[in-house]
């Protein structure tokens, strides 16, 4: 098996990366890959939960901007690119039973059945390329890590069994750049848009910024820097965990579906 490194993956097109992922030659995080192509969080649920989940996304669009869904009895995301098979084209999947993570796997062919519907939810990785183009540095991309993600005290709007609290992702930037960061990321409403908070993490219920719930631990910021928080597409995973859905599948946080959709085509 020809394992593809992160540095090589960064040079590949969206279709080439998905091919490598399908062949299980790449299972690392996807931050910084396929510049200018939409990346998406994935939630796969039995059909009986699909209407409630769809409404949950619409009610909580900042954290759960819905960018696509499959049809019942069809594992292909036909609106998001060429030959995207949700059973194999994500680098790493999480399998949940009754809200408990039971395993992570590189494809879900043995789990798939015709009663599933898959949802694609916009991801903050999609605006990172724009921030980089604006001359900003992003720690987790520079250091080949997964962005830190945290549960907060921000309540979501309830739909059926789905409720819980919002999850956020965090990046550290210089205070002088905050206005620019709001302006740049604000153009990407399908990818969470502008930040929901900056400053003291405890203001949104995060007690220990160095211990994220998902992703890698960040460094401590300097005095001229600030913690900046965006709504995160792991929010529905948190809702699924708390709803204790009997069986569902998601991407592993940081390991996204890379689509063929050009980010600029989805600007506000």
Buried (B, 14 or more C-beta within 10 A) or exposed (E): EEEBEBEBBBEBBBBBBBBBBBEEBBBBBBBBBBBBBBBBBBBBBBEEBBEBBBBBBEEBBBBBBBBBBBEEEEBBBEEBBEEBBBBBBBBBBBBBEEEEEEEEBBBBEEBBEEEBBBBBBBBBBBBBBBBBEEEBEBBBBEEBBBBBBBBBEBEBEBBEBBBBBBBBBBBBBBBEBBEBBBEBBBBBBBBBBBBBBBEEBEEBBBEEBEEBBBBBEBEEBEEEBBBBBBBBBBBBBBBBBBBEBEBBBBBBBBBBBBBBBEBEEBEE
